[in-house]
């Protein structure tokens, strides 16, 4: 599927555009299917987007009771830890909207048996979509991603085992640079989403972004290259700083 790239003037503009797409896709999905499934990302720009959605101007445009929240990855920390992607989303958005626990589908990456926790999350996704928990993955309505200065996305880091996973939708992934396990969605389910949106801002992303969007294929080095929705749309929302190295 073709990708679309939009270059905006600032990180705030990227967050704003991300929030407007959330509202648009959310309402279209609810109109079509009665509910909306969204996968949230960690990172500072996604945090800015979630904070905007929590403001009165944006909040009133969303039927929150029909929204279901999932995560693209999580660190192996408790949900109250400062590094938790779940805590970030809760502080920025979820604690400000009328969402009940059954709408919030957290990755429990802090569990001692992270392999079982990953399988449990795959089962949780399957149960929500009323589909078998193996084989063909379901389609999230909207999936947000960030990109690190090393070209990673979700917790798909350069040179890690999750990059070659062809069957599972959710896996633990040991990240040597941090000497820790993380939990992540895999390409298998990410690339089945109906709408995938990258939110990328900052001068520290220039070199990696140029390689991801315009360089030779090098998935092991730049995992964000592996995001290519099969039947969905792919939108890159970039600020002027991050995109300054693109031709």
Order of alpha helices (4+ residues) and beta strands (2+ residues): beta-alpha-beta-alpha-alpha-beta-beta-alpha-alpha-beta-beta-beta-alpha-beta-alpha-beta
